[in-house]
Amino acid sequence: MGVVPPDGRGGERDAAVNRIAIYAGTFDPITLGHLDVVQRASAIFPKLIVAVAADTGKKDTLFDVGERVRIVREAVRPLGRRIAVEAFRGLLVHYARERGVRTIIRGLRAFSDFEFEFQMALTNRKLAPDIETLFLMPKEDFSYLNSSTIREIARLGGSVTDFVPPASRRALARKLGRAGARARGPAALAPRRGRKA
């Protein structure tokens, strides 16, 4: 527990830090489920940083980090200036400390996400006990969405209009050159296993 200086300014600094949160992910591309979590988090915190991971490990991305940052910025622009979009490299907890943030937002779509997210949250707590993880559930309409399935639909010429914001739909159309990424109408989702961002 920290000691508050006699002038009380330590408490003011802590309050300022606790008004900021980070929502991090690959966002390849950003989906309506991601946007729903962004909206929920921004209703809780006066400032939200949407952090786009440049280091994705073994995960191949369709869009490079610069493209993903641009897509996310375009997608969140209507939500207001309190949401910033940045790329980051390395461990998320290190990035959070550099930005003076003590709360990390994570989205939980379904029970299948829980084990992965639970392990990640506990690992982050071990690495950075001063940083908390806050889990938010998206609207049930978006609970089944993940970027990898959406990329697969777009590659095969299906419509992604019901699953992603216009910025992502346009980017998919440019990248893949598929009419399906631009079209309107329903598309069938195949069930997938595991945690995909």
Number of C-alpha atoms within 10 A of each C-alpha: 4 7 8 13 9 7 7 10 11 14 14 11 11 15 11 14 16 16 15 23 28 29 23 21 20 23 24 27 28 28 26 25 26 26 19 17 22 24 16 14 25 20 11 12 16 14 20 26 24 23 23 24 22 18 14 14 7 6 9 9 16 15 17 12 21 12 14 25 25 15 24 26 18 15 19 20 13 9 12 9 10 13 23 16 21 17 19 17 13 11 12 18 22 16 16 20 14 9 14 15 24 21 23 22 21 21 24 17 21 14 7 12 15 15 12 11 17 13 11 13 19 14 12 20 15 11 13 15 12 14 18 18 20 15 17 16 16 23 14 11 10 19 16 16 22 24 21 18 17 26 20 14 19 26 19 14 19 23 23 29 22 15 22 24 22 18 18 26 26 16 19 26 19 13 14 16 15 17 17 22 28 21 16 13 11 12 17 9 13 8 7 11 7 9 15 13 17
